[in-house]
C-alpha cells in the first residue's frame, strides 16, 4: 500500500539528515504524481468529479432548486444548471444567509471566506472556501511542486525554507467559526503540518497588517535564511527584491540566496515581468513557474516540460469552457475539458467543491494543446478596449507592452490603460497608458511609437482605426514615478496579498480617476 506524502515527510523535517531524506521522498512522489497525471483519462475523471460533486450537494438549496437528483450526465447538468456570475450567487444564495453558508450551495460548513478584489467589477467578492476546497488547493500546489521536482531532482527544496509572500494572516471573524480575508492568508494558515518547519514567514510576522512594515521585517528576517523557494504576486515580489538588495548590498537574488531554485508566481499574467525577473534573479539555475490559482479554485500550473500552463483535471473541480463570442447568448456552447479545441478564446466556467456551479469566473484562456491540456491565460471577459471599435483584448495589450519594452530596453512594474474620449478641444480619442517603470525607456516617444506599431501588428481592427489618424489617435504614455502604484494601493486599502492595480478600463472613468490621483499626489 502506497504511503501518503505527509507520512513520509513529517517525521523527517526536524534535522538536516531528515530534510535530505525528505527531498528524496518528495522526488519519488513527484515522479509518480507526474506519471499519474500524464496517463489520466481526462474525460472519465472529469465526469466522475461532476457526479461526485452533484451527489454531495443534492440536498442543498441549490441542489433542490436545480433537480440534482435527476442529473446523470454532463448534458443533463448543462440543461438544468445555467451559467451564473458571482453577482447571481451572492444575490440569490449567499447574501440572504451570510456568513452561515452551510446548506445554501454546499453541504459542509464554510470556515473561510476569500475576499477577492473584483478586478472587473470594482467590488469585493466573498468567495466560500470549504474544507474540501482547502484540500483541493493543497493537492494542486503539490502537483505544481511535483512538476518542478520531477525534472529538477537535485533542487533540494526541503534543505532550506519555502518563502510565501502573502497577505496578513490576521483574518477577520465574520461569524461563528467563519473568518474572512485574503486567499493567500487562508492558504498560509492551512499549510500542512509536515511543511510548517520549512515555511517562512513565522506567524508573528505573517500576522502583520501594515504591509510596508511587513516587507521591511520580511526582508530583514530572510536575508540570512537558506531560501530555496519564493512565491507571490510578481509586482509585490519585485518590491521585496528591491528591499532585499538595499539591505544586503548585493545585486541579485542568486547572491542573496544561493540555495534559491524556484520562484512561483501568480495573480497576474507573468509575461511582461519575465525579463525583469531574469535580471533580478541573476542565475539560470533559478526557474520561474507561473501558476493560475483563481480565488474560486486552482486551475493550472506551468509545467516545466512544456513551458505552458497545464490544467489539473483531478482535484475536485469540474471545468467547462465557453467560446467568448457566445458568452452573452441565451444557450452558449459549453465544452468539457476533453472537448476543447486549440486556438479558441474560451471563458472559464467552474463547478467546485465549495459550492460554485457553472460559475463564470471572468477569465479567458486559449489552448495550445489538448493532450495534455495546455493553455495560456488571455485576459478577462470584461477586460478589453473597444471604446472606439478597436476590439483589443488584454493579451494583445500585454504582448505589445512587452515588445515595446524589449525594443526600448525598458522594464515595467505595473500599468493601467483606458480610453480618453473626444471633446471640444480634441475631436478624436486615444488610449492613455499609465505606466510605472522599473527601468524607463531612454526615448519615451520611441517607446510609444513601438507600442502603437505592435498593437497594429497584433490586431486588425486597431490597425484599421489607426490608419491615417482618422478615427483613433496614437496612444499616449503617462509615466508614473517610482512608488506611485504602491502609494495608490496604500491610499485605497489594497496593500499586499492578491491586490493589484486595475489593468484595463473601457469606460474611461477609472482611467481619468487614476490619472487625476497620480497628478494630485505628484507621481
LINMO-V263371 format. One record per residue. N is the residue number from 1. PHI is phi in whole degrees, -180 to 180 (999 if undefined). PSI is psi in whole degrees, 0 to 359 (none if undefined). OMEGA is omega in whole degrees, 0 to 359 (NA if undefined). Layout:
BEGIN
n = [N/N]
phi = [PHI/PHI]
psi = [PSI/PSI]
omega = [OMEGA/OMEGA]
END
This chain:
BEGIN
n = [1/2/3/4/5/6/7/8/9/10/11/12/13/14/15/16/17/18/19/20/21/22/23/24/25/26/27/28/29/30/31/32/33/34/35/36/37/38/39/40/41/42/43/44/45/46/47/48/49/50/51/52/53/54/55/56/57/58/59/60/61/62/63/64/65/66/67/68/69/70/71/72/73/74/75/76/77/78/79/80/81/82/83/84/85/86/87/88/89/90/91/92/93/94/95/96/97/98/99/100/101/102/103/104/105/106/107/108/109/110/111/112/113/114/115/116/117/118/119/120/121/122/123/124/125/126/127/128/129/130/131/132/133/134/135/136/137/138/139/140/141/142/143/144/145/146/147/148/149/150/151/152/153/154/155/156/157/158/159/160/161/162/163/164/165/166/167/168/169/170/171/172/173/174/175/176/177/178/179/180/181/182/183/184/185/186/187/188/189/190/191/192/193/194/195/196/197/198/199/200/201/202/203/204/205/206/207/208/209/210/211/212/213/214/215/216/217/218/219/220/221/222/223/224/225/226/227/228/229/230/231/232/233/234/235/236/237/238/239/240/241/242/243/244/245/246/247/248/249/250/251/252/253/254/255/256/257/258/259/260/261/262/263/264/265/266/267/268/269/270/271/272/273/274/275/276/277/278/279/280/281/282/283/284/285/286/287/288/289/290/291/292/293/294/295/296/297/298/299/300/301/302/303/304/305/306/307/308/309/310/311/312/313/314/315/316/317/318/319/320/321/322/323/324/325/326/327/328/329/330/331/332/333/334/335/336/337/338/339/340/341/342/343/344/345/346/347/348/349/350/351/352/353/354/355/356/357/358/359/360/361/362/363/364/365/366/367/368/369/370/371/372/373/374/375/376/377/378/379/380/381/382/383/384/385/386/387/388/389/390/391/392/393/394/395/396/397/398/399/400/401/402/403/404/405/406/407/408/409/410/411/412/413/414/415/416/417/418/419/420/421/422/423/424/425/426/427/428/429/430/431/432/433/434/435/436/437/438/439/440/441/442/443/444/445/446/447/448/449/450/451/452/453/454/455/456/457/458/459/460/461/462/463/464/465/466/467/468/469/470/471/472/473/474/475/476/477/478/479/480/481/482/483/484/485/486/487/488/489/490/491/492/493/494/495/496/497/498/499/500/501/502/503/504/505/506/507/508/509/510/511/512/513/514/515/516/517/518/519/520/521/522/523]
phi = [999/-76/-80/-68/-57/-61/-67/-79/-92/-54/-71/-103/-80/-88/-140/-62/-62/-63/-68/-63/-66/-62/-61/-64/-63/-70/-62/-63/-61/-62/-65/-65/-64/-70/-64/-61/-64/-66/-110/-69/-86/-61/-62/-65/-64/-68/-65/-64/-62/-61/-64/-64/-64/-64/-60/-65/-109/-67/-99/-74/-60/-64/-63/-70/-61/-113/55/-57/-62/-95/-83/-119/-137/-57/-65/-59/-61/-68/-75/-96/-121/-75/-65/-138/-105/-56/-59/-65/-64/-63/-68/-91/-128/-95/-57/-61/-120/-59/-95/-84/-90/-60/89/-76/-124/-146/-73/-76/-64/-104/-81/-136/-121/-85/-92/-106/-70/61/-65/-90/-96/83/-105/-83/-97/-112/-103/-66/-123/-88/-57/-65/-70/-59/-65/-60/-65/-64/-62/-65/-63/-67/-64/-61/-64/-63/-62/-76/-65/-65/-105/-132/-65/-103/-69/54/-60/-82/-70/-129/-111/-100/-104/-111/-90/-122/-74/-63/-87/-84/-74/-97/-75/-112/177/-58/60/-141/-124/-127/170/-67/-61/-64/-71/-62/-63/-64/-71/-115/-61/-54/-58/-73/-101/-57/-63/-108/-108/-135/-90/-73/-54/-63/-91/-62/-75/-61/-99/-78/-65/-67/-62/-62/-60/-62/-66/-65/-62/-64/-74/-93/-56/-97/-91/-84/-72/-109/-138/-129/-138/163/-78/-51/-64/-77/-62/-63/-65/-60/-60/-62/-70/-63/-68/-62/-77/-92/74/-102/-93/-139/-70/-63/-75/-73/-124/-60/-87/-63/-125/-149/-119/-101/-123/-168/101/-143/-64/-90/-51/-65/-103/-58/-66/-63/-64/-57/-71/-68/-75/78/-155/-74/-77/-96/-101/-94/-122/-87/-124/-127/-101/-73/-59/-85/165/-83/-97/-155/-141/-79/-82/-60/-78/-123/59/-138/-75/-107/-73/-95/-92/-125/-135/71/-120/-106/-111/-130/-136/-114/-54/-56/-64/-102/-60/-91/-80/-61/-129/-69/-71/-121/-100/-76/-60/-82/-113/-71/-119/-70/80/-90/-79/-114/-88/-87/-125/-118/-123/-131/-83/-126/94/-102/-130/49/-95/-82/-82/98/-101/-123/-140/-138/-89/-94/-144/-112/-141/-73/-75/-118/-132/-125/-76/-111/149/-119/-62/-110/-99/-158/-124/-149/-64/-120/86/-86/54/-87/-104/-62/-60/-69/-64/-66/-67/-64/-64/-61/-65/-66/-64/-62/-68/-97/66/-102/-140/-102/-109/-165/-160/-143/-141/-161/-84/-115/-85/-62/-141/-61/-89/-139/-70/-122/-92/-159/-99/-106/-102/-103/-128/-103/-101/-79/-138/-71/-70/-66/-126/-65/-65/-67/-60/-64/-64/-66/-61/-60/-65/-63/-64/-62/-69/-88/-139/-66/-65/-61/-61/-65/-73/-84/-60/71/53/-86/-133/-151/-79/-61/-66/-121/-113/-110/-79/-88/-67/-52/91/-65/-65/-64/-65/-64/-59/-64/-66/-109/65/-123/-71/83/61/-94/-69/-154/-68/-57/-82/-136/-147/-90/-90/87/-70/-67/-60/-63/-66/-64/-60/-64/-63/-63/-66/-63/-89/79/-100]
psi = [132/129/144/156/319/322/332/319/323/315/352/355/352/351/165/317/319/321/323/317/323/319/317/318/319/322/319/315/317/317/320/317/318/325/320/315/321/335/13/142/95/318/314/316/318/321/320/321/314/315/320/316/318/316/318/327/11/339/4/168/318/317/321/319/331/17/49/330/339/355/123/335/163/329/317/316/314/332/323/338/102/167/143/155/174/316/324/313/316/313/315/334/322/312/319/335/4/137/10/82/355/129/350/297/353/141/333/155/145/107/340/148/120/124/115/145/347/61/337/325/340/359/159/128/144/102/122/139/108/166/323/325/324/317/318/315/321/318/319/317/319/324/317/312/326/321/326/312/329/329/356/64/344/16/334/52/324/358/337/214/143/115/113/115/97/184/176/137/7/80/158/134/123/358/176/121/31/128/152/146/194/141/322/328/320/318/319/323/341/27/133/143/327/346/347/319/344/5/151/142/166/161/322/332/322/333/343/134/339/107/321/316/320/316/318/314/320/317/313/315/334/348/322/6/152/74/127/336/139/134/147/186/133/315/323/326/324/320/317/317/319/318/324/317/322/318/328/337/10/161/335/163/332/327/323/313/86/338/354/129/338/140/120/123/152/177/322/160/136/342/314/346/350/311/319/318/320/318/321/325/316/17/136/349/346/121/134/131/124/143/162/73/98/161/332/345/153/115/314/165/156/114/117/339/342/344/31/164/126/127/139/116/348/47/44/25/136/126/140/157/124/126/130/324/340/359/326/4/154/322/73/155/134/115/138/170/328/358/359/160/154/144/357/137/116/145/138/132/129/143/126/168/25/10/27/133/117/51/119/109/347/3/153/144/165/139/134/331/157/343/96/165/106/128/169/142/127/347/205/148/334/6/98/164/112/35/337/15/17/342/48/135/164/327/320/320/315/321/319/319/319/315/320/320/317/317/327/359/29/164/126/155/329/162/163/147/142/172/149/119/159/151/189/325/349/97/343/151/175/173/133/122/124/112/130/124/142/326/105/156/144/328/99/324/320/322/313/320/319/322/312/315/319/320/321/320/329/335/118/322/318/316/319/320/333/343/117/14/37/329/350/125/167/150/159/143/125/112/126/131/152/134/353/316/318/323/320/317/314/317/336/18/34/23/132/181/225/3/149/159/132/130/316/151/118/352/335/344/312/322/314/319/319/313/318/318/312/324/314/324/0/22/none]
omega = [183/180/177/182/182/180/180/190/188/180/189/192/189/182/179/178/179/180/177/177/178/177/180/179/183/177/178/177/184/180/178/182/181/176/177/181/182/186/180/167/189/181/181/182/180/177/177/178/180/180/179/179/180/178/182/189/187/180/174/178/180/181/178/180/186/171/181/183/181/185/179/186/173/178/175/183/182/178/187/184/181/175/177/174/177/183/178/180/183/183/191/188/188/184/182/183/185/3/180/188/182/178/180/177/179/187/183/168/182/183/185/171/177/179/181/186/178/190/179/184/182/179/177/178/178/186/180/176/182/173/178/178/175/178/179/181/178/179/179/180/178/177/178/179/178/181/178/184/182/180/177/187/181/181/176/182/184/175/185/184/176/189/178/180/182/178/179/177/177/184/181/175/179/179/178/177/177/181/182/178/182/181/180/178/177/179/181/180/184/172/179/184/182/178/185/179/184/183/179/12/175/184/184/177/181/181/185/179/176/189/181/176/181/178/179/182/180/180/182/186/186/185/185/183/176/182/179/180/177/181/178/177/186/185/179/177/179/178/177/180/179/180/176/181/178/183/184/186/180/190/185/177/178/177/182/181/182/181/183/183/183/175/182/184/178/178/176/181/191/188/181/184/190/183/179/178/180/179/181/182/172/179/177/178/180/183/172/178/178/176/179/179/175/176/183/180/180/190/188/178/178/178/183/181/184/182/175/179/182/181/177/185/193/178/169/171/173/187/172/182/184/176/185/181/182/191/182/179/181/181/181/176/181/183/169/182/180/185/185/178/180/170/181/176/181/165/183/180/184/165/194/177/172/175/171/185/182/188/179/188/176/179/174/182/172/182/174/175/178/179/0/181/182/184/169/177/184/177/181/180/179/176/179/175/176/180/181/181/186/172/175/173/186/180/180/178/181/179/179/178/179/180/179/178/180/181/184/184/182/177/180/175/178/181/170/177/177/183/167/188/179/172/185/181/183/188/179/179/180/176/176/177/172/189/169/182/166/175/185/176/178/181/184/180/179/177/181/178/179/177/180/181/180/178/176/181/186/189/184/180/177/181/180/180/180/186/177/182/185/181/180/179/176/178/174/180/175/184/174/181/181/180/183/181/179/178/178/178/182/182/183/176/185/180/168/177/184/183/179/177/177/188/187/182/182/182/185/184/180/178/180/181/179/180/180/181/180/177/182/183/176/178/NA]
END
